[in-house]
Amino acid sequence: MSLDVIKYPKLNFPDYEFRMETVNGAPCIFDITRKKFFVLTPEEWVRQHVIHFLNKHLGYSTAIISTEYGLKYNFLQKRSDIIIYNKEASPFILVECKAAEVKITAKAVEQAAVYNKIIQAAYILVTNGLVHLIFKLENNQYKQIESLPSYHEL
């Protein structure tokens, strides 16, 4: 399958130059945090846009962005999509990515909030690349806000 013929949805992020290549016949995209190519799934397309946005527009270094972070919840092994750490090396932003065709519902937000019971980040971003819902944790309550803080605002 040629990368030229694959159509990826335009997401609500700035345009980025992604490194892509075909590996074993599958389209792959380079992850700047894990420093290797991954099979390009619809969710990975969204995840890579989020990573580039956090890095290039909000100033978060790739060194403090963790991708596919493993965690246990109710004895089940789960994975959060992205965690960004603050200057004290504590989880600061939890990101839950969905494919563009997946509607962001209360269930998706609840999934991120459940993960955050373990991670305890100050912010949660739930996105399908088209819709971005951002929440700040204050006094054990989630308050929806318009945007995430940049690294320089920490």
C-alpha positions in Angstrom: 0.0 0.0 0.0 1.5 3.3 -1.0 1.5 6.2 1.4 0.5 8.5 -1.5 -2.9 6.9 -1.8 -3.8 6.8 1.9 -6.2 9.5 3.0 -6.0 10.8 6.5 -8.6 13.1 7.9 -7.7 16.7 8.4 -7.7 17.3 12.1 -8.3 20.4 14.2 -4.5 20.9 14.7 -2.0 22.9 12.8 -0.4 21.0 9.8 2.8 19.1 10.7 5.5 17.4 8.6 5.4 13.8 9.7 8.0 11.2 8.9 6.2 8.2 7.3 7.3 5.1 5.5 6.0 1.7 4.7 7.2 -1.1 6.9 6.3 -4.7 6.0 3.6 -3.4 3.7 2.0 -1.3 6.4 2.0 2.5 6.6 3.9 3.8 9.6 4.5 7.1 11.3 7.5 8.2 13.3 6.8 9.0 17.0 9.2 11.7 18.2 8.7 10.7 21.8 9.4 6.9 21.4 11.9 7.6 18.5 10.6 4.8 16.2 8.0 4.1 13.6 4.5 2.8 14.6 1.7 1.4 12.4 -0.5 4.3 11.4 -3.9 3.6 12.8 -6.6 6.2 13.0 -5.9 6.6 16.7 -2.2 6.9 16.1 -2.9 9.7 13.6 -4.6 11.7 16.3 -1.9 10.8 18.9 0.9 12.1 16.7 -1.0 15.4 16.1 -1.4 15.8 19.8 2.3 15.1 20.5 3.4 17.6 17.9 0.9 20.2 19.2 2.2 19.8 22.8 5.8 20.0 21.6 5.7 22.7 18.9 2.9 24.9 20.1 2.8 24.5 23.9 6.6 24.1 24.4 6.6 20.7 26.1 9.8 18.8 25.5 9.5 15.3 24.1 11.6 14.3 27.1 8.6 14.9 29.4 6.0 13.4 27.2 5.2 9.7 27.9 3.3 7.7 25.3 1.3 4.5 26.0 1.9 4.6 29.8 0.9 1.4 31.5 -1.2 1.4 34.6 -3.3 -0.9 36.7 -6.9 -0.2 37.6 -9.1 -2.8 39.4 -6.4 -5.4 38.8 -6.7 -4.8 35.0 -3.7 -3.6 32.9 -4.6 -0.4 31.1 -2.7 2.1 29.0 -3.1 5.9 28.9 -2.3 7.4 25.5 -0.1 10.4 26.6 1.1 11.8 29.9 3.0 15.1 30.2 5.1 15.7 33.3 5.7 19.0 35.0 8.9 20.6 36.2 8.8 18.5 39.3 8.4 15.2 37.2 4.9 14.7 38.4 2.1 13.8 36.0 0.6 17.1 34.8 -1.6 16.4 31.8 -3.3 13.2 30.9 -4.4 12.8 27.2 -6.9 10.3 26.0 -7.0 10.0 22.2 -9.7 8.5 20.0 -9.9 8.0 16.3 -11.5 10.9 14.4 -14.6 8.8 13.6 -15.1 8.0 17.3 -17.5 10.5 18.9 -16.3 12.0 22.2 -18.9 11.0 24.7 -19.3 11.1 28.4 -18.0 7.5 28.4 -14.7 8.6 26.9 -14.3 11.4 29.4 -15.2 9.0 32.2 -12.5 6.6 31.0 -9.9 9.4 31.2 -11.1 10.4 34.7 -10.9 6.8 35.9 -7.3 6.6 34.6 -6.6 9.9 36.4 -7.6 8.5 39.7 -4.3 6.6 39.5 -2.2 9.2 37.6 -3.5 12.3 39.4 -2.7 14.8 36.7 -4.0 18.4 37.1 -5.4 18.4 33.5 -7.2 16.0 31.2 -7.5 16.3 27.4 -9.9 14.0 25.6 -9.7 14.3 21.8 -10.6 12.6 18.6 -8.6 15.3 16.7 -11.7 17.1 15.8 -13.2 17.8 19.2 -11.0 18.6 22.1 -12.4 18.5 25.7 -10.1 19.9 28.4 -10.7 19.6 32.1 -8.8 21.0 35.1 -9.0 19.1 38.4 -9.7 21.5 41.2 -10.8 20.4 44.7 -11.5 16.9 43.5 -13.9 18.3 40.8 -13.4 18.5 37.1 -14.0 21.9 35.5 -14.1 22.2 31.8 -11.7 24.9 30.4 -10.8 26.3 27.0 -7.1 25.5 26.7 -4.1 23.8 28.2 -1.3 25.8 29.8 1.9 26.1 27.9 5.1 24.7 29.5 6.3 28.3 30.1 3.1 29.0 32.2 4.0 26.3 34.7 
